[in-house]
Amino acid sequence: MKRYFIVGASSGVGQKLSELLTQAGNETYGTYHTHNPENYPANVHFHQLDVMADTINTDFLPDTLDGLVYCPGSINLKPFERISGDDFLKDYQLQVLGAVRILQVALPRLKKSPFASVVLFSTVAAQVGLTFHSQVSASKGAVEGLVKALAAEYAPKIRINAIAPSLTDTPLAASLLNNDQKREANAQRHPLKKIGTPEDIAHMAEFLLSEKSKWITGQIIHVDGGMSTLKI
């Protein structure tokens, strides 16, 4: 049995990943911000946590962690001219500094594991230029740089990778998929002609946490329906 820490485990990919890990017999510690997780994965140890708070209390975690996944993020799509400096800063604070702070407090526990793995999240938009994506691309581009630097710094003890999805059917993307026309138009943009599911991303995260991926670190894994590499 391994022990995993999933930040943002009450919805979307974090919820599905928590279910997978727990069903496999692992001990899973999940956090939520404002979403009450009463009806969410059974046997997950849930705790409220605000990654933007002045202090982050992780006393609820076990002494040793075998893996950490940072799920919080945002999708703010606007014309560049309408994005303020504060907008960029808020995105960076959530998606980059939030991950940095969580990693720093969790590192002592991760170092005690003989096989620790960290998974962060980027986006296909950091690889492919997409209209109105400057805000999210800037933050996620920083996440990709962070992954590679930390993977080098903590090898061979801790593996660190990121998943870069395309549009996935989660609450975070609800406004982009809130009618049949939007869903179909977005599906058709992908070579595989469909929208990603939380399961698609969670299965990759589960793989990166496991010993099946023991020779993988410092990578940005694209789970994006082919969007980042194919033109058809």
Summary of the structure (lengths in Angstrom):
residues: 232
radius of gyration: 17.1
end to end distance: 43.7
largest distance: 50.4
contacts: 742
relative contact order: 0.15
helix: 41%
strand: 17%
